Structures are given as structure tokens and as C-alpha cells.
Amino acid sequence: MVDAKRTRLGVVARPTDPRDKNLVGTMFGGYLVDSELGGGAMGIVYRASHIDTNRVVALKTLRAQLMDDATTVARFKREARIASRLGHPHIGGVLELVEAHGRYALALELVEGEPLTTLMTMPMPAERVLAIAGQMLRGLEHAHAMGLVHRDLKPANVLVEWRNGRDHARIIDFGIAIARDGSPETLERLTGAGTIVGTPAYMAPEQARGDDVDERTDLYALGTMMYEMIAGVLPFDGKPIDILAAKLKREVPPISDLVPALIIDPLVERFMRKLLERKLERRFTSARAALTVLGLLQTDRAAAGPALGITDVEAALALIALPTRPPR
């Protein structure tokens, strides 16, 4: 079995069906399959190279038992169409849809990075968190401008490379994305009316209710990831049903409630909490709006305070010299 935490794609291991022949060492639609990277509920992911161009890709094949499900096949093809629209330094793209041996596969850009989960073993410095969050916001801004909402943004779907001495984050797996410009009939047929789709720990309250989602739903997921990166814990934990219930009834607790010894810059926490507002209308209106305030946090803290609704800016500025984590 594949340990998802050690898989670059961050996919979750699942028992394979006997009909899912291992493709290592075989040809699949012009690609020579080199090795298996991992498996998920929808398919198996391989490392492969194109025989003509030698380009190395991640080949995501649809599981054999799903090929007879017309809705699943439609969703798989839809993922290819959706993700092929995207082209951004902070998004891992789809290169093409491949068909061979009666099966479908997506040739994905192979990102040489580790899932964000591998970096979250302990609280991270606020500066690093803001840098990674900014990169994700830029990727989301691009996706949202193309009319796409990810709906399942989580650490396993963010790969981080070490590039030129800095983190370089890329969002992957738009498999359950919603096309905001798609017709209601198409969305209902592919995802089911009122269906709850996503990962409970990172799911926004409107998702938990099965309501319509928009770009601000992805911002909530990003806020949850920031909370986890900074605090080392999730704002809500427990069984999935308990997490969903908490999101519907309670505001996100201050980090000091869960990690009392951790010193938090109030501007950073206020920024994060605005992403995590329970009501849609109280969150940032867009990734671009969040990026604007994030830029102030990094370059002009005196202006960031009023932008976040903090009137006692002098008190906030006094925390600049304080450490972002407790001394050892």
C-alpha cells in the first residue's frame, strides 16, 4: 500500500480492483509508464514519459470498475476540460486526456514537490505561512477568473517545491471543481443536487449545509489551512459529523484557546479569521481582495490594521518585535 503522506501527489491509498492491471512497464496512449505514485478513490496515478517528447508526467488513470458508470466517466472528462483551462505558476495543470485499452487517463504536469501536509508537523513561522498563502491566493485568483471553484482545497492538494531557496506552492486536483459558468442541469447531473462534496476539516459552512458555493468557499478552506499551519492544530477536530456540526453552529475559536502558549500577531490572526468567517458575506469578497490586504500585512502594517477593522494600530504594531512562536 502507498503511504499518502509520502506520495508527492498527496493521494489517498485504496485497495485496488483485480481488473486494475498494474501499468508499470507498459504503454498507455503514447506514454511509457515508469512507476506507480499512488492511488485514490477515482484512480491510480503513475509516473510516465511520452515516447516522442520524453516529457515526464503524472498519469492519472480512471479505475476499471468506474468505467461503466456514465456519470463518473463524464466527471473524469469534465475534470480534463476544467483543468486544461488553467495555466498558472501556482497551479498544477492537465496536459491532455488519454484513452487506451478501454480506459481513460489524465496526463498531468508532474510537480516535483511534497504535499503541504509534510510541512505541517509543527507550527510554522507566520512569515512562511503568509508567503505560501499568498501563492495559493494567486493560484485561486486565476482559477476563479476562469470561472472555477476548487471545492476541495486542503493540504494534500497543495504541493510545495523548494525553488531558489524559497517555497513554491502549487494547487492540484480540480476533480470536484464547479464551473461557475456551467448550466445548473449539468452540475446537478454530475455532482447531485444538494450533495455535500469536500473534506470536512477544510469544508466551508455552506458546503456542510449542501448550499451553493462560490469563490469565497475556497477562501474558507485556505483560512483553515493557515490556522493549521500557524497553530499546528485544526480549529475543529473530531469525527467528520462533529466537525460539520461545529462549523454550522460555532465561530472558529481563537488560536489562544487551543494553543495558549503560542504568541500570535493580531493582524495575521485577524486576516486569517476574515477568511474563516462563518457567513459568506463577512469573508473577503475575492482572492484579489484578500491578496490586497495580505500585501499590506507584508509591506505596510499601519495600513493593514484599518483594512482589517483594527483601530488600535499602535498596539498591533508593537507586536512586530515579538516572536511568532514560543521560545524553546
C-alpha positions in Angstrom: 0.0 0.0 0.0 1.1 3.6 -0.6 1.5 5.9 2.3 -0.3 9.1 1.2 2.0 11.2 3.4 5.0 10.0 1.4 3.4 10.4 -2.0 4.2 13.6 -3.9 0.7 13.8 -5.2 -0.8 13.5 -1.8 -3.3 11.0 -3.0 -5.0 8.5 -0.6 -4.3 4.8 -0.9 -7.2 2.5 -1.6 -7.4 -1.3 -2.2 -7.2 -1.9 -5.9 -9.7 -3.9 -8.0 -8.3 -7.1 -9.7 -9.3 -5.5 -13.0 -7.0 -2.6 -12.4 -3.9 -4.1 -14.1 -0.7 -2.5 -13.0 0.5 -0.5 -15.9 4.2 -0.2 -14.9 6.4 -1.1 -17.8 3.5 -0.9 -20.4 2.5 1.7 -23.0 -0.6 3.8 -22.4 -1.6 6.1 -25.3 1.9 7.1 -26.2 3.2 7.2 -22.7 5.6 4.6 -21.2 4.6 4.0 -17.6 7.6 4.1 -15.3 6.3 3.6 -11.7 3.2 3.9 -9.5 2.9 7.0 -7.4 -0.3 6.2 -5.5 -4.0 5.5 -5.7 -7.2 7.2 -4.8 -10.9 6.6 -4.9 -11.2 7.6 -8.5 -8.0 6.2 -10.0 -4.4 5.2 -9.9 -1.6 7.7 -10.5 1.6 6.7 -12.4 4.8 8.4 -13.3 5.1 8.1 -17.1 7.1 9.6 -20.0 6.0 10.4 -23.6 7.8 8.2 -26.1 8.3 11.1 -28.6 8.9 14.1 -26.4 10.3 12.3 -23.3 8.2 14.7 -21.2 7.6 13.2 -17.7 4.0 13.4 -16.5 1.8 12.1 -13.8 -0.7 9.8 -15.5 -4.0 9.6 -13.5 -6.0 6.6 -14.7 -9.7 6.0 -14.0 -10.3 2.8 -12.0 -11.6 -0.1 -14.1 -14.8 -0.5 -12.0 -15.8 3.1 -12.7 -15.6 2.9 -16.5 -19.2 1.5 -16.7 -20.5 4.5 -14.7 -21.5 7.1 -17.3 -21.7 9.9 -14.6 -18.2 9.1 -13.3 -16.7 9.0 -16.8 -18.4 12.3 -17.6 -16.9 13.8 -14.4 -13.5 12.5 -15.3 -13.7 14.0 -18.8 -15.1 17.2 -17.2 -12.0 17.4 -14.9 -9.8 17.4 -18.0 -11.8 20.1 -19.7 -11.8 22.2 -16.5 -8.2 21.9 -15.6 -7.0 22.3 -19.1 -8.3 25.9 -18.9 -5.8 26.7 -16.2 -2.3 27.9 -16.7 -0.6 29.5 -13.7 2.7 29.1 -11.8 0.8 28.1 -8.7 -1.5 25.5 -10.3 -0.5 22.1 -11.5 -2.1 21.7 -14.9 -3.7 19.0 -17.0 -1.9 18.4 -20.3 -4.3 16.1 -22.1 -7.0 13.4 -21.9 -5.7 10.0 -22.9 -7.7 6.9 -23.9 -6.1 3.4 -24.3 -7.1 -0.2 -23.6 -10.7 0.8 -23.0 -9.7 3.1 -20.1 -9.2 6.9 -19.6 -6.3 8.7 -18.1 -5.3 12.3 -17.5 -1.7 13.3 -18.3 -0.9 15.8 -15.6 2.1 18.1 -15.2 4.4 16.3 -12.7 5.1 18.6 -9.9 8.4 17.8 -8.1 7.2 18.7 -4.6 5.8 17.4 -1.3 2.3 17.8 -0.1 1.8 20.7 2.3 0.9 18.1 4.9 4.6 17.2 5.2 5.5 20.8 6.3 2.8 21.0 8.9 4.3 18.7 11.6 4.7 21.7 13.9 3.6 25.4 14.0 5.2 27.3 11.1 6.6 30.9 11.3 4.0 33.5 10.3 6.2 34.9 7.5 6.4 31.5 5.8 2.6 30.9 6.2 1.8 34.3 4.6 4.2 33.6 1.7 2.6 30.2 1.0 -0.9 31.6 1.5 -0.1 34.4 -1.0 0.9 31.9 -3.6 -2.3 29.9 -3.1 -4.3 33.1 -3.4 -2.7 33.9 -6.7 -3.5 30.5 -8.0 -7.1 30.7 -6.8 -7.4 34.2 -8.3 -6.5 32.7 -11.7 -8.9 29.7 -11.3 -11.8 31.9 -10.1 -11.2 34.3 -13.0 -11.7 31.3 -15.3 -15.0 30.6 -13.5 -13.8 27.6 -11.4 -14.2 26.9 -7.7 -12.0 24.1 -6.4 -14.3 22.9 -3.5 -11.7 20.6 -2.0 -8.7 22.7 -1.2 -6.7 21.0 1.5 -3.0 20.4 2.4 -2.9 17.2 0.4 -4.0 19.2 -2.7 -1.2 21.7 -2.4 2.3 20.6 -3.4 5.3 22.6 -2.3 8.6 22.7 -4.2 11.8 24.2 -2.9 12.8 26.6 -5.7 15.7 29.0 -5.5 15.8 28.8 -1.7 12.1 29.5 -1.3 8.8 27.6 -1.1 6.8 27.4 -4.3 3.3 26.2 -3.8 1.0 24.7 -6.5 -2.6 23.7 -6.2 -3.6 20.4 -7.8 -6.7 18.2 -8.3 -9.6 20.2 -9.6 -11.5 16.9 -9.8 -14.6 18.2 -8.0 -14.4 21.8 -9.1 -17.6 23.6 -10.0 -17.6 25.6 -13.2 -19.5 28.7 -12.2 -20.4 29.3 -15.9 -21.9 25.8 -16.2 -25.6 25.1 -16.5 -27.5 24.0 -13.4 -28.6 20.9 -15.2 -25.0 19.8 -16.0 -23.9 20.5 -12.4 -26.8 18.6 -10.9 -26.2 15.6 -13.2 -22.5 15.4 -12.4 -22.5 16.2 -8.7 -26.1 15.7 -7.5 -28.4 18.4 -6.2 -27.6 19.2 -2.6 -24.7 16.9 -2.5 -22.1 17.6 0.2 -18.7 17.4 -1.6 -15.3 18.1 0.0 -13.2 17.2 3.1 -15.0 18.0 6.4 -12.0 19.5 8.2 -11.5 22.2 5.4 -15.1 22.5 4.3 -16.9 25.8 4.5 -20.2 26.0 6.4 -22.2 26.5 3.2 -20.7 23.2 1.9 -21.7 21.4 5.1 -25.3 22.6 4.5 -25.2 21.5 0.9 -25.8 25.0 -0.2 -24.5 26.7 -3.4 -20.8 27.6 -3.2 -18.7 30.3 -4.8 -15.1 31.6 -4.8 -15.4 32.5 -1.0 -15.8 28.8 -0.3 -12.2 28.2 -1.4 -11.1 31.2 0.8 -12.6 29.5 3.9 -10.5 26.3 3.1 -7.4 28.5 2.8 -8.1 30.1 6.1 -8.4 26.7 7.7 -5.0 25.7 6.3 -3.5 28.9 7.6 -4.9 28.2 11.0 -3.4 24.7 11.0 0.0 25.9 9.7 0.2 28.6 12.4 -1.2 26.7 15.3 -0.3 23.1 14.5 -3.9 22.1 15.1 -7.2 22.4 13.2 -9.9 24.8 14.5 -12.4 22.0 14.8 -11.4 18.4 15.3 -13.1 15.0 15.9 -15.4 12.8 13.8 -16.5 14.2 10.4 -20.1 14.7 11.6 -19.0 16.6 14.7 -16.7 18.8 12.6 -19.5 19.7 10.2 -21.9 20.4 13.1 -19.4 22.7 14.8 -18.9 24.7 11.6 -22.6 25.3 11.3 -23.1 26.4 14.9 -19.9 28.0 16.1 -17.3 30.6 15.1 -13.7 29.5 14.8 -12.0 29.6 18.2 -9.1 32.0 18.7 -5.8 30.2 18.4 -5.0 31.1 22.0 -7.9 28.9 23.1 -6.3 25.8 21.6 -2.6 26.7 21.9 -2.3 29.2 24.9 1.5 29.4 24.8 1.6 30.5 21.1 2.1 34.2 20.5 0.1 35.3 17.5 0.4 38.6 15.6 -3.1 40.0 15.9 -3.1 41.3 12.4 -2.2 37.9 11.0 -4.9 36.3 13.1 -7.5 38.9 12.1 -6.6 38.3 8.4 -7.0 34.5 8.9 -10.3 34.9 10.8 -11.7 37.0 8.0 -11.1 34.1 5.6 -12.8 31.9 8.2 -16.0 33.9 8.7 -19.0 31.6 9.1 -21.2 33.9 7.0 -20.2 34.3 3.3 -20.9 38.0 3.2 -18.4 38.6 6.0 -15.4 37.0 4.3 -13.2 38.7 1.7 -15.1 39.2 -1.4 -12.5 37.6 -3.6 -9.0 36.2 -3.7 -7.8 39.5 -5.2 -9.3 41.4 -2.2 -7.5 39.0 0.2 -4.3 39.4 -1.7 -4.5 43.2 -1.4 -4.8 43.1 2.4 -2.1 40.4 2.6 0.3 42.7 0.7 -0.4 45.4 3.3 0.4 42.9 6.1 3.8 42.2 4.5 4.7 45.8 3.5 2.5 48.4 5.3 1.2 47.2 8.6 -0.1 50.6 9.6 -2.5 50.5 6.7 -3.3 46.8 7.2 -4.9 47.4 10.6 -7.7 49.6 9.4 -8.2 47.4 6.4 -8.9 44.5 8.8 -11.0 46.6 11.1 -8.4 47.1 13.8 -8.5 50.7 15.2 -5.7 50.4 17.8 -3.0 50.1 15.2 -0.2 51.3 17.5 -0.8 48.3 19.8 -0.7 45.9 16.9 2.5 47.5 15.5 4.1 47.0 19.0 4.0 43.3 18.3 6.3 43.4 15.4 9.3 42.6 17.6 7.6 39.7 19.3 8.4 36.1 18.3 5.8 34.2 16.2 6.2 31.1 18.3 7.0 30.4 21.9 10.8 30.3 22.8 12.2 26.9 23.3 
